């Protein structure tokens, strides 16, 4: 078996740190987040490209993530660009997909 060596960027280590430090987060959820961040990044690095429309999440979650991105710290234009990046590279929303608004 060939192993894929991946070094997580500081931003992802910080994301894991934030989840683990959150006293409202169940310890099992913290492990799950660490695993998903690590394996997700490894899959991302191994792929030639990711087709955003091949992944669909519930609309409420899509909007929640978008809101977190645009309401964070930094200049308004930077936050807007984060939201646009999410729109362009992130997954589709399930409600849009089910209604036929997103191409198959």
C-alpha positions, 0 to 999 in steps of 0.5 A: 500500500502506498501512503499519501503524505499530506501536511495540513496548512496552518489554517486547518490546524487552527480550525481543528484547534477551534473545534477542540477548544469549544466547550460546547462541542461534544468530544466525539464531534471534535474527533469527527471534525479533525478526521473530516478536515484531515481526510477531506484535505487529503482527498482535495489534494489528491484530486485533479479537480472537484466538480462543485455540483457533484456535492449537494448539502441542505439549503439551510446548511449552505446558507449557514456556512455562507453567513459565517463566511460573510459575517466574519472579521476583516474588511467588507470587501474581503468578506464579500469575496469569501461569500463569492468564493463559497458560491463558486467553489462550494457545493450546491444546495439540496433544495435548489438541486431538487427543484431542478435549478442546478444542472445535473 
